Amino acid sequence: MQLEQLVNKFQQKDIKAFETLYGMYSDSMQGVIYNIVRDQDIAQEVMQDVFIKAWNSADSYSAKKGRFFTWLINISRNAAIDKTRSKAFKNSKQNLNSDYFVDIIQTQDSLDDQTDAIGIKKFVTKLADKCKAVIELLYFKGYTQKEASEELDMPIGTIKTRNRNCIKELREMVLG
């Protein structure tokens, strides 16, 4: 079945379409979420919540605005960021063992294997360093544009422009 037909059936609340799309995309979604929340159980929980949210708001998806996969990944990323900002998440991270922080320190410097859940790492590594820094913070580490601006010591307008231009370049690489 074509993806377009599958998405249409998903929007019409077809359970088989739900199961098929879940099978196709759940690992990639969970990889993106995990890279932000850094906890496998929480990533699994958020991923399931995201699929239910997508199911309930399937009519808001429009192929004219972008690919279905991109729509799901954006919902996933936003849900993961929301989760890390929740009071319960912050409280659960207060008494973590040192392994958690060692892992974070090790992965702060480069794109790690966890970020390659959607197979894009090979393309990102081909981008200019200025693009890699912005993409890594915004998409792989879950920073907001404001946080990336502070981290990279750049005006937020520069971050927004660079993000737009780098994503365009990445899109051309992947699709071109």
Secondary structure, DSSP 8 states (H G I E B T S, - for coil): --HHHHHHHHHTT-HHHHHHHHHHHHHHHHHHHHHHH--HHHHHHHHHHHHHHHHHTGGG--TTT--HHHHHHHHHHHHHHHHHHSHHHHHHTTT--HHHHHHHHHHSSS--GGGGGGS-HHHHTTS-HHHHHHHIIIIIS---HHHHHHHHT--HHHHHHHHHHHHHHHHHHHH-
